[in-house]
Amino acid sequence: MPAPTPANLTDWREVTRLALELVKDPSSHLAAAVNGWAWPESREATALATLIDLLSSDEAAKWPRPWDNRQPDRLDNGDAGILNALL
């Protein structure tokens, strides 16, 4: 094995730095292997799984949901006068 030179040490420092960056990235296979995961997971998938967990919890039933339509006749009652005025 050749004696270490400053150029070789710089190369290994860069390799070490890049490997540590890969370990921090949950979407890399290296991070999955180091953490014992079955597969890598992107940050988007993690955020989506967290959102699904939050919305399916018992506490989520208390949160307002903008997509709920609890007043099905709301448009008929509220906008009928405006529509009749336009016609």
Stockholm file with secondary structure:
# STOCKHOLM 1.0

chainA/1-87         MPAPTPANLTDWREVTRLALELVKDPSSHLAAAVNGWAWPESREATALATLIDLLSSDEAAKWPRPWDNRQPDRLDNGDAGILNALL
#=GR chainA/1-87 SS CCCCCHHHHHHHHHHHHHHHHHHHCTTSHHHHHHHTCSSCCCHHHHHHHHHHHHHTSSGGGGSCCTTCCSCTTHHHHHHHHHHHHHC
#=GC SS_cons        CCCCCHHHHHHHHHHHHHHHHHHHCTTSHHHHHHHTCSSCCCHHHHHHHHHHHHHTSSGGGGSCCTTCCSCTTHHHHHHHHHHHHHC
//
